[in-house]
Amino acid sequence: MGVEIRVEGLTKSFGRQTIWQDVSLTVPAGEISVLLGPSGTGKSVFLKSLVGLLKPDRGHIWIGDKDLPYLPEHQLYETRKLFGVLFQDGALFGSMNLYDNIAFPLREHTKKSESEVRRIVMEKMDMVGLLGAEGKLPGEISGGMKKRAGLARALVLDPEILLVDEPDSGLDPVRTALLNQLFIDLNAQINATFLIVTHDINTARTIPDNIGMLYRRELVMFGPREMLLSSEEPVVRQFLNARRAGPIGMSEEKDVSELEAESKMGLDVGTLPPIQPQLMPSDGRIRAAQHAPGAWCAAHGVTPPPGSFVDDLGRNWVEEWPRYVASQQAAVMHGGQPGHPGGAQY
Ligand SMILES: Nc1ncnc2c1ncn2[C@@H]1O[C@H](COP(=O)(O)OP(=O)(O)OP(=O)(O)O)[C@@H](O)[C@H]1O
């Protein structure tokens, strides 16, 4: 069911440059969380710190009862096996075909027979839609396929935690949408804890259960998607609205005079757009980590922006949700195939 990552007071600097300080958050077990932030705010450094590739200056990263930065080498090696990591470019070995790339962690970290390795590699290639491409070299495939190959490799050791660095970088909007659906489908299948770093606003709006944002060397906010998507916090609003106006400038933060000039011109961070319905697994199953649409807003007395939770077919998922859950449960009980949530009938 995935494991929780509990970060307490984490601080990292390179020489005199503080990247972020005093970051505390709990990434809930089995849920999908997204970390946003302007370029250079240290999102990649944060992921690398979580997996023990970089050592923080201060603070704790609790994985169960293990405080990762302070583990002796052999325990760190064991704890790292809980993680699968998908780096930006897939980090594939250029001279190996996809099969050998994906088999690599199994051959390196386990004593499995070649027939067992084959079974696992083919299963993961199937999961990411790459069957038939086993013999291809990384140089012969598209960026989207490289990401999926990197994802298959991140999955071979059945991780409890999947860390993903900018899955959308270099991908067109359609491939990004397909990859996002794949993350949702995978999360439903393996129930691991996902933490995805991204710049893509559509990704941030539609896939996560939780969203966090790094800015000015701090974690501005981290919490359920509905909390961030209905937030009044200017930095969050500007980022999610992709506005020029607001506190974030080209070199991180704007000064007071720039902000005053914007306000005189009537520029602002924009109004809150509707909260889109969250993507659901394409095979109709309901993820173990799924929260009912609108539940956080209702529990916290927050009125979501008008038009929230309404899909392309005009259905409001706050009202639709109980019917959907009942229909999917009935289909499973009667041995049928649950319907696709995007279909007019399910
Ligand atoms: N190994 C390193 N040594 C020194 N400085 C580093 C190192 N790794 C990263 N940095 C610096 O840390 C800062 C944050 O980098 P990072 O790549 O984490 O940002 P990011 O938020 O992921 O950016 P982007 O969204 O553009 O990928 C940058 O100023 C970078 O130059």
The ligand as an SDF file (V2000), in Angstrom:
LIG
                    3D

 31 33  0  0  0  0  0  0  0  0999 V2000
   25.2500   19.1610   -7.3950 N   0  0  0  0  0  0  0  0  0  0  0  0
   25.0490   20.4760   -7.3510 C   0  0  0  0  0  0  0  0  0  0  0  0
   26.0230   21.3070   -6.9650 N   0  0  0  0  0  0  0  0  0  0  0  0
   25.8190   22.6420   -6.8760 C   0  0  0  0  0  0  0  0  0  0  0  0
   24.6390   23.2520   -7.1630 N   0  0  0  0  0  0  0  0  0  0  0  0
   23.6300   22.4710   -7.5520 C   0  0  0  0  0  0  0  0  0  0  0  0
   23.7780   21.0460   -7.6680 C   0  0  0  0  0  0  0  0  0  0  0  0
   22.5770   20.5210   -8.0610 N   0  0  0  0  0  0  0  0  0  0  0  0
   21.7410   21.5830   -8.1970 C   0  0  0  0  0  0  0  0  0  0  0  0
   22.3590   22.7390   -7.8870 N   0  0  0  0  0  0  0  0  0  0  0  0
   21.7320   24.0810   -7.8800 C   0  0  0  0  0  0  0  0  0  0  0  0
   20.5430   23.9930   -7.1110 O   0  0  0  0  0  0  0  0  0  0  0  0
   19.5490   24.8650   -7.6400 C   0  0  0  0  0  0  0  0  0  0  0  0
   18.2520   24.1000   -7.8090 C   0  0  0  0  0  0  0  0  0  0  0  0
   18.3880   23.1550   -8.8640 O   0  0  0  0  0  0  0  0  0  0  0  0
   17.2420   22.1320   -9.2750 P   0  0  0  0  0  0  0  0  0  0  0  0
   17.7260   21.4470  -10.5170 O   0  0  0  0  0  0  0  0  0  0  0  0
   16.8770   21.2800   -8.1250 O   0  0  0  0  0  0  0  0  0  0  0  0
   16.0480   23.1240   -9.6020 O   0  0  0  0  0  0  0  0  0  0  0  0
   14.6170   22.7570  -10.1740 P   0  0  0  0  0  0  0  0  0  0  0  0
   13.6130   23.4320   -9.3080 O   0  0  0  0  0  0  0  0  0  0  0  0
   14.4950   21.2790  -10.3470 O   0  0  0  0  0  0  0  0  0  0  0  0
   14.7090   23.4910  -11.5800 O   0  0  0  0  0  0  0  0  0  0  0  0
   14.0230   23.1510  -12.9960 P   0  0  0  0  0  0  0  0  0  0  0  0
   12.5400   23.2640  -12.7670 O   0  0  0  0  0  0  0  0  0  0  0  0
   14.5370   24.2300  -13.8920 O   0  0  0  0  0  0  0  0  0  0  0  0
   14.4660   21.7730  -13.3850 O   0  0  0  0  0  0  0  0  0  0  0  0
   20.1240   25.4230   -8.9470 C   0  0  0  0  0  0  0  0  0  0  0  0
   20.5990   26.7220   -8.6700 O   0  0  0  0  0  0  0  0  0  0  0  0
   21.2640   24.5000   -9.2630 C   0  0  0  0  0  0  0  0  0  0  0  0
   22.2740   25.1590   -9.9620 O   0  0  0  0  0  0  0  0  0  0  0  0
  1  2  1  0
  2  3  1  0
  2  7  2  0
  3  4  2  0
  4  5  1  0
  5  6  2  0
  6  7  1  0
  6 10  1  0
  7  8  1  0
  8  9  2  0
  9 10  1  0
 10 11  1  0
 11 12  1  0
 11 30  1  0
 12 13  1  0
 13 14  1  0
 13 28  1  0
 14 15  1  0
 15 16  1  0
 16 17  2  0
 16 18  1  0
 16 19  1  0
 19 20  1  0
 20 21  2  0
 20 22  1  0
 20 23  1  0
 23 24  1  0
 24 25  2  0
 24 26  1  0
 24 27  1  0
 28 29  1  0
 28 30  1  0
 30 31  1  0
M  END
$$$$
